[in-house]
Amino acid sequence: MSCTAMKTPRDPDPLSAALQRWGVSPPADPNFRTAVWARIRAAAARESWPAFVRAHAAAWAVVAAVALGGAGYAGQAAARVRAASDREAIVVSYLAGLDPRAQAALKP
């Protein structure tokens, strides 16, 4: 490779000069925003709910898993509270049945 083929910083780059002079100034379209919203409404009208769910299946699977997990946790917590309450009522009833004198102190 020869040193004469390399450009030095003193050599002007014609592409750089052309890009500095170049510019685009398109005319403004007053109906641009209206046309964009019309296209958005048309696309939304074409897409049905099942198509939306199919297109976003992974996200809906995560939502379903979180909902089922939350429902399971809430159901387990409610069952635990109910079981403790039932157990206490059974114990009080059992003790009251064993000792009639304790019936006055224990309220089933």
C-alpha positions as CSV (number, residue, x, y, z in Angstrom):
1,M,0.0,0.0,0.0
2,S,1.5,3.3,-1.0
3,C,1.4,6.5,1.0
4,T,0.2,8.5,-2.0
5,A,-3.2,6.7,-2.1
6,M,-4.1,7.8,1.4
7,K,-5.9,11.1,1.7
8,T,-4.5,13.7,4.1
9,P,-6.7,16.0,6.1
10,R,-5.9,18.8,3.7
11,D,-7.7,17.1,0.9
12,P,-11.4,18.2,0.7
13,D,-14.0,15.5,0.7
14,P,-16.5,16.1,-2.0
15,L,-19.2,13.9,-0.4
16,S,-18.9,15.8,2.9
17,A,-19.3,19.2,1.1
18,A,-22.3,17.8,-0.9
19,L,-24.0,16.5,2.3
20,Q,-23.5,19.9,4.0
21,R,-25.3,21.7,1.1
22,W,-28.1,19.1,0.8
23,G,-31.4,19.6,2.6
24,V,-35.0,18.6,2.3
25,S,-38.0,20.9,2.9
26,P,-41.2,19.0,2.0
27,P,-44.4,21.0,1.8
28,A,-46.6,20.8,4.9
29,D,-49.8,18.7,4.5
30,P,-52.7,20.2,6.5
31,N,-54.6,16.9,6.4
32,F,-51.7,14.8,7.7
33,R,-52.9,14.3,11.3
34,T,-56.5,13.6,10.2
35,A,-55.3,11.0,7.7
36,V,-53.1,9.3,10.3
37,W,-56.0,9.0,12.8
38,A,-58.3,7.8,10.0
39,R,-55.8,5.0,9.2
40,I,-55.5,4.1,12.9
41,R,-59.3,3.9,13.3
42,A,-59.5,1.8,10.2
43,A,-56.8,-0.6,11.4
44,A,-58.5,-0.9,14.9
45,A,-61.9,-1.6,13.2
46,R,-60.4,-4.4,11.2
47,E,-58.7,-6.2,14.2
48,S,-61.1,-8.3,16.3
49,W,-60.7,-9.2,19.9
50,P,-59.6,-12.8,19.2
51,A,-57.0,-11.6,16.8
52,F,-55.6,-9.2,19.4
53,V,-55.4,-12.0,21.9
54,R,-53.7,-14.3,19.5
55,A,-51.2,-11.6,18.5
56,H,-50.4,-11.0,22.2
57,A,-50.6,-14.6,23.4
58,A,-47.5,-14.5,25.6
59,A,-48.6,-11.4,27.5
60,W,-52.1,-12.9,28.0
61,A,-50.5,-16.1,29.3
62,V,-48.5,-14.2,31.9
63,V,-51.6,-12.3,32.9
64,A,-53.6,-15.5,33.3
65,A,-50.8,-17.1,35.3
66,V,-50.6,-14.2,37.7
67,A,-54.4,-14.1,38.1
68,L,-54.5,-17.8,38.8
69,G,-51.6,-17.6,41.2
70,G,-53.2,-14.7,43.0
71,A,-56.6,-16.4,43.2
72,G,-55.0,-19.6,44.5
73,Y,-53.1,-17.7,47.2
74,A,-56.1,-15.7,48.3
75,G,-58.2,-18.9,48.4
76,Q,-55.6,-20.7,50.5
77,A,-55.4,-17.8,52.9
78,A,-59.2,-17.7,53.2
79,A,-59.4,-21.4,53.8
80,R,-56.7,-21.2,56.5
81,V,-58.7,-18.5,58.4
82,R,-61.9,-20.5,58.0
83,A,-60.2,-23.7,59.2
84,A,-58.7,-22.0,62.3
85,S,-62.1,-20.5,63.1
86,D,-63.9,-23.9,62.7
87,R,-61.2,-25.6,64.8
88,E,-61.7,-23.2,67.6
89,A,-65.4,-23.6,67.6
90,I,-65.0,-27.4,67.6
91,V,-62.6,-27.3,70.5
92,V,-64.9,-25.0,72.5
93,S,-67.9,-27.3,71.8
94,Y,-65.9,-30.4,72.7
95,L,-64.6,-29.0,76.0
96,A,-68.1,-27.8,76.9
97,G,-69.4,-31.3,76.3
98,L,-66.8,-32.9,78.5
99,D,-67.2,-30.6,81.5
100,P,-70.6,-29.2,82.1
101,R,-69.2,-26.8,84.7
102,A,-67.0,-25.2,82.0
103,Q,-70.1,-24.5,79.9
104,A,-70.6,-21.2,81.8
105,A,-67.0,-20.0,80.9
106,L,-66.9,-21.3,77.4
107,K,-69.2,-19.9,74.9
108,P,-69.7,-22.0,71.8
